[in-house]
Amino acid sequence: MTFDCAIIGAGPAGCAAAMYLARAGRSVALIDRAAFPRRKACGEGILPAGVAVLRELGVYEGAEALGRRFSGVAWTTRDGRHARSRFPHGQGLAVPREDLDHLLLRRAAEKRGVRVFLNTAPLGVERAGDGVRVRLPNGTLRAERLIAADGAASPSLRALGVPRREPELKRYGLAARLTGVGSGDFVEVFLIDGGEVYLTPLPGDRRVSAALLLERETLARDFSGREAAFWRLARAHPALRTRLERASLDAPVVGLGPLASASARWEDGPWLAAGDAAGAVDPLVGDGIGLALRGGRLAAEETAAALAGSGRPGGYTRRRRRLVRPKERLARFALAMSRRPGLARWTIKALRAFPSAFSALLAD
Ligand SMILES: Cc1cc2nc3c(=O)[nH]c(=O)nc-3n(C[C@H](O)[C@H](O)[C@H](O)COP(=O)(O)OP(=O)(O)OC[C@H]3O[C@@H](n4cnc5c(N)ncnc54)[C@H](O)[C@@H]3O)c2cc1C
C-alpha cells in the first residue's frame, strides 16, 4: 500500500490534516490505535479561532448540533473576586470530545483519497529511502511523507528517535462530565490551591464539562483515587462548593499528564509533528483543540508543498512557532497568576477595568 502521506493519530490535528490534504488532491492513510467514538480527557471547549477552522472544513453545522455555544471566559479567585470577558468576535463551541472527534473522523473518511485504519497501532515507523514505512498488524504501508498527530505521548515520534521535552512545571489534568450544575454561556475558571477548575457548559439540562488542572505535588498526594480527589479539590473552593452541591458524575473521571510536554523537533526530512504530538500548551489557556485544528491545517499545507517540490526546510517550524508562541506566553502568564494570589487579584482588577483585553488574546 502506498500513499502520499501517512498520518498517525486521528484526533483533531490528524483529521484536519487529512481533510486539507484531501482537498489538495493527495492520498492519505489516517491511522489510529483507538476504535471511535473514544473518550479523551478534555475540558471540551473550542475557542473562536478553532471554531473558524470547523467552518472552513464544513463541519461546523454538524458540530454545533452536538454542542453548545459560549461567549467568553470568567474567572473567580479563591477569595471570591470575579471578572469575565466576552470574545470580541465569534463564539466558542463546547462539544463532548467523543462526539466531536467521531464527527471529524467520519467527515475525513468521506473525503476522496483518505483511507482510515482504526484499532490499528503501528508496530513500527521508520524512514525508508526518501519517505517512510509504517508497519501495521496487517501489512506494511509506504508513504512519501508522515504527519505525527498521535497526541502528547506520540509513540510515532518516539519510534523515529525524537525525544520529548518535559515542561519545567509538571501539571496533571482530571476531566469529568457533571450533571446538576447550572451554567450560563461562559467558561468559568476557578482558582484553587495549586491549580484551577474550569467548567464548560455542555448541551443538555444542567450539564457541564469539568477539568481540574494541578501541579504534581498536589496530585502525588491525591491521584490515588481520581474521583475522590476530584470532588475534594473542587469543593475546596467556596464558590464551587455551592455550585457543585447537586452535582453528580455523568461520565467517569479521566486523567492525563504531564501536561505541556513537547517534541524536541517538529520536522525532519519526510516527517513533521502536529497538535499535541508537536507540543501541548497548558490547557489553562483552553485552546488545545483549536491549536490542533490550526496546526493540522499548517501541517497539511507544508506537506502538500513538500510533495509538490516547493517545500522549504524549516518552513513548518517557523510557521508553527508563530502559531503557538502567543499562546505559550499567555499560558506562562496565566500559570503565574494561578500560583500567586497577589498577581491573581491584580489581574482580576485589570480584567474588570479592561474586560476585552484578555478575551482578545484568547480569541485569536
Ligand atoms: C484535562 C485537560 C483539559 C483540556 N481542556 C481543553 C479545553 O477545554 N479546550 C481545548 O481546546 N483543549 C483542551 N485540552 C487540550 C486538548 O485536549 C488537546 O490539545 C487536543 O486533544 C490535541 O489534539 P490532537 O489531535 O493533537 O491529539 P489527541 O486529541 O490526543 O489525539 C491523538 C490521537 O492519536 C491516537 N494515538 C495515540 N497513540 C497512537 C498510536 N500509537 N498509534 C495510532 N494512534 C495513536 C489517539 O488514540 C488519539 O485519537 C485539555 C487537555 C487536558 C489534558
PDBQT file of the ligand as one rigid body, heavy atoms in Angstrom, charges set to zero:
ROOT
HETATM    1  C1  LIG A 401      -7.507  17.912  31.415  1.00  0.00    +0.000 C 
HETATM    2  C2  LIG A 401      -7.441  18.552  30.057  1.00  0.00    +0.000 A 
HETATM    3  C3  LIG A 401      -8.356  19.525  29.706  1.00  0.00    +0.000 A 
HETATM    4  C4  LIG A 401      -8.307  20.124  28.433  1.00  0.00    +0.000 A 
HETATM    5  N1  LIG A 401      -9.233  21.074  28.121  1.00  0.00    +0.000 NA
HETATM    6  C5  LIG A 401      -9.247  21.629  26.891  1.00  0.00    +0.000 A 
HETATM    7  C6  LIG A 401     -10.265  22.564  26.516  1.00  0.00    +0.000 A 
HETATM    8  O1  LIG A 401     -11.194  22.877  27.264  1.00  0.00    +0.000 OA
HETATM    9  N2  LIG A 401     -10.206  23.103  25.277  1.00  0.00    +0.000 N 
HETATM   10  C7  LIG A 401      -9.228  22.792  24.391  1.00  0.00    +0.000 A 
HETATM   11  O2  LIG A 401      -9.219  23.342  23.273  1.00  0.00    +0.000 OA
HETATM   12  N3  LIG A 401      -8.254  21.891  24.709  1.00  0.00    +0.000 NA
HETATM   13  C8  LIG A 401      -8.252  21.313  25.932  1.00  0.00    +0.000 A 
HETATM   14  N4  LIG A 401      -7.294  20.368  26.243  1.00  0.00    +0.000 N 
HETATM   15  C9  LIG A 401      -6.264  20.055  25.259  1.00  0.00    +0.000 C 
HETATM   16  C10 LIG A 401      -6.795  19.159  24.120  1.00  0.00    +0.000 C 
HETATM   17  O3  LIG A 401      -7.472  18.043  24.654  1.00  0.00    +0.000 OA
HETATM   18  C11 LIG A 401      -5.640  18.699  23.230  1.00  0.00    +0.000 C 
HETATM   19  O4  LIG A 401      -4.775  19.778  22.977  1.00  0.00    +0.000 OA
HETATM   20  C12 LIG A 401      -6.154  18.120  21.903  1.00  0.00    +0.000 C 
HETATM   21  O5  LIG A 401      -6.894  16.939  22.120  1.00  0.00    +0.000 OA
HETATM   22  C13 LIG A 401      -4.990  17.828  20.952  1.00  0.00    +0.000 C 
HETATM   23  O6  LIG A 401      -5.459  17.188  19.786  1.00  0.00    +0.000 OA
HETATM   24  P1  LIG A 401      -4.522  16.187  18.972  1.00  0.00    +0.000 P 
HETATM   25  O7  LIG A 401      -5.270  15.821  17.752  1.00  0.00    +0.000 OA
HETATM   26  O8  LIG A 401      -3.171  16.762  18.833  1.00  0.00    +0.000 OA
HETATM   27  O9  LIG A 401      -4.323  14.919  19.931  1.00  0.00    +0.000 OA
HETATM   28  P2  LIG A 401      -5.381  13.934  20.560  1.00  0.00    +0.000 P 
HETATM   29  O10 LIG A 401      -6.707  14.540  20.643  1.00  0.00    +0.000 OA
HETATM   30  O11 LIG A 401      -4.727  13.434  21.808  1.00  0.00    +0.000 OA
HETATM   31  O12 LIG A 401      -5.469  12.735  19.519  1.00  0.00    +0.000 OA
HETATM   32  C14 LIG A 401      -4.400  11.857  19.325  1.00  0.00    +0.000 C 
HETATM   33  C15 LIG A 401      -4.884  10.582  18.685  1.00  0.00    +0.000 C 
HETATM   34  O13 LIG A 401      -3.756   9.724  18.496  1.00  0.00    +0.000 OA
HETATM   35  C16 LIG A 401      -4.130   8.404  18.787  1.00  0.00    +0.000 C 
HETATM   36  N5  LIG A 401      -2.934   7.628  19.111  1.00  0.00    +0.000 N 
HETATM   37  C17 LIG A 401      -2.175   7.679  20.223  1.00  0.00    +0.000 A 
HETATM   38  N6  LIG A 401      -1.186   6.786  20.145  1.00  0.00    +0.000 NA
HETATM   39  C18 LIG A 401      -1.304   6.158  18.951  1.00  0.00    +0.000 A 
HETATM   40  C19 LIG A 401      -0.582   5.135  18.296  1.00  0.00    +0.000 A 
HETATM   41  N7  LIG A 401       0.472   4.536  18.850  1.00  0.00    +0.000 N 
HETATM   42  N8  LIG A 401      -0.985   4.760  17.076  1.00  0.00    +0.000 NA
HETATM   43  C20 LIG A 401      -2.072   5.321  16.476  1.00  0.00    +0.000 A 
HETATM   44  N9  LIG A 401      -2.806   6.286  17.072  1.00  0.00    +0.000 NA
HETATM   45  C21 LIG A 401      -2.415   6.694  18.285  1.00  0.00    +0.000 A 
HETATM   46  C22 LIG A 401      -5.113   8.531  19.934  1.00  0.00    +0.000 C 
HETATM   47  O14 LIG A 401      -5.970   7.391  20.001  1.00  0.00    +0.000 OA
HETATM   48  C23 LIG A 401      -5.871   9.801  19.552  1.00  0.00    +0.000 C 
HETATM   49  O15 LIG A 401      -7.039   9.506  18.814  1.00  0.00    +0.000 OA
HETATM   50  C24 LIG A 401      -7.319  19.745  27.505  1.00  0.00    +0.000 A 
HETATM   51  C25 LIG A 401      -6.411  18.740  27.843  1.00  0.00    +0.000 A 
HETATM   52  C26 LIG A 401      -6.462  18.149  29.094  1.00  0.00    +0.000 A 
HETATM   53  C27 LIG A 401      -5.479  17.091  29.432  1.00  0.00    +0.000 C 
ENDROOT
TORSDOF 0
